[in-house]
């Protein structure tokens, strides 16, 4: 099945869940990059994570996850918008030992920033230290500190595909506090029995039946996910304009042209001498 996320709801409770499967999107993310396998795994988990987190958005916009530290991977960045468009990248050193793939080893001491950017309205950021051994644990700490909603995540990546499961307890509306607490404990205990192999290999229906057949959840229509990059020639042009006419003139004099490559999708935008001269003329006008 194509990349997608499947929401599920438990009747008469204030507990929701989400399943995410990504494969073709991950292939596009790692295409053209020389990512070690451990970094590919981290990127897969990050893609699944932002797809799960973006499902909480109630508006049009974009959610990004950025982690920076002092380990071999200096930057991890993943984004998802309300249309299910995904992209991600990582920056890493050379000649490192890539035998360990956990967040603590790859990124090390650092911070994780969750940024929510609505198409209309103010941007929101939540920042937490990278205290967990896994990306899922770090994100659970974010929800505990920033959202104050009981949330559990399970993330997996391997063999060029990634998957994720989210359980979240919402404020009491459909049921009382005691009933929701008991239901939450029961569902959380069931979800912890899911193995990484099952999360990656089984389809949604099988996973949900395997975990929750005693309390079958309701399944709205699944949402498609796909790789999507926001780069364009216009954005690249604006980036060049931001350099100023002096630096553009230097590029024109020294090289006569410039080609910029998008870090996410590896697409290239070429500006020849005529293009650079026109940019300089606009700046000097």
ZIKAMO-V339397 format. One record per backbone hydrogen bond with DSSP energy under -1.0 kcal/mol. CO is the residue of the C=O (numbers start at 0). NH is the residue of the N-H. Records with the same first field share a line. If there is no record, write none. Layout:
CO: NH / NH
This chain:
2: 224
3: 20
4: 222
5: 18
7: 16
8: 217
9: 12
13: 169
14: 9
15: 167
16: 7
17: 165
18: 5
19: 163
20: 3
21: 161
22: 26
23: 27
24: 28
25: 29
26: 30
29: 32
35: 39
36: 40
37: 41
38: 42
39: 43
40: 44
41: 45
42: 46
43: 47
44: 48
45: 49
46: 50
47: 51
48: 52
49: 53
52: 55
53: 56
59: 118
60: 81
61: 116
62: 79
63: 114
64: 77
65: 112
66: 75
67: 110
71: 92
74: 90
75: 66
76: 88
77: 64
78: 86
79: 62
80: 83
83: 225
84: 80
85: 227
86: 78
88: 76
90: 73 / 74
101: 105
102: 106 / 107
105: 72
106: 70
108: 69
109: 129
110: 67
111: 127
112: 65
113: 125
114: 63
115: 123
116: 61
123: 115
125: 113
127: 111
128: 130
132: 103
133: 137
134: 138
135: 139
136: 140
137: 141
138: 142
139: 143
140: 144
141: 145
142: 147
149: 168
151: 166
153: 164
155: 162
160: 157
161: 21
162: 155
163: 19
164: 153
165: 17
166: 151
167: 15
175: 179
176: 180
177: 181
178: 182
179: 183
180: 184
181: 185
182: 186
183: 187
184: 188
185: 189
186: 190
187: 191
189: 192
190: 193
194: 198
195: 199
196: 200
197: 201
202: 206
203: 207
204: 208
205: 209
206: 210
207: 211
208: 212
217: 8
222: 4
225: 85
231: 235
232: 236
233: 237
234: 238
235: 239
236: 240
237: 241
239: 242
240: 243
243: 247
244: 248
245: 249
246: 250
247: 251
248: 252
249: 253
250: 254 / 255
257: 270
259: 268
261: 265
266: 261
268: 259
270: 257
271: 275
272: 276
273: 277
274: 278
275: 279
276: 280
277: 281
278: 282
279: 283
